[in-house]
Amino acid sequence: MEVRCQTSFCENEDGFPKLLRACTVRLGIRSQPEYDGREFIEHGTEKCVVTVYIGSSPHHVEWSVTAARYRFKDTCQVVARKALRALCQIYEEEVADTPLIFFLPFQKNRPVWMARMRALEGQQLLEDDPTVVYLTAYLLTLDAQYDFLARHHRQMIARVEDAEKHNRQLHVDLTTAQARVATLESLKVIVVEALKASQG
């Protein structure tokens, strides 16, 4: 199995890597997020595992998160999104007065997160700007939809991998059966020749 490794700061990547870079700067993390990835083929399927390393800041030690998908470029987006969620949980106090306050954390049942969501809902809207309320609701819905589709995608990949495994086993069974048929045909020829010889 050939493994291709690469390390990158993903400086030219838009989307989540760019957002992660901007957020780390805002939170006083001096080093850029560093993406370390391995691409390989497993059972005929492209796979990629990427770890993003986030440097330390004055009040927090360095940390990392890992994600797996299919290609380095796509996996960088997934791992950066995952890192943003971890960042908002690790730096919970620091993000309280920033737009990061509404980025989803890993654990949505934490009291701080639930209080933030209550501030956006109901009769007593604590957020003055309705744009923030609606935009946050929209982004949270998109995030939930992404999670649903990602789960569905993983299930489909697992089904495909199982089908490929079953197909490989069927191929082995077919090859074995063909070898048995060839052996039986050889035996048949030998038996027929032996019968002819005994009758002749």
PyMOL commands that set and color helices and strands:
alter all, ss='L'
color gray80, all
select helices_A, chain A and resi 16-26+72-90+94-97+99-102+111-119+130-199
alter helices_A, ss='H'
color red, helices_A
select strands_A, chain A and resi 3-8+34-42+45-54+63-69
alter strands_A, ss='S'
color yellow, strands_A
deselect
rebuild
show_as cartoon
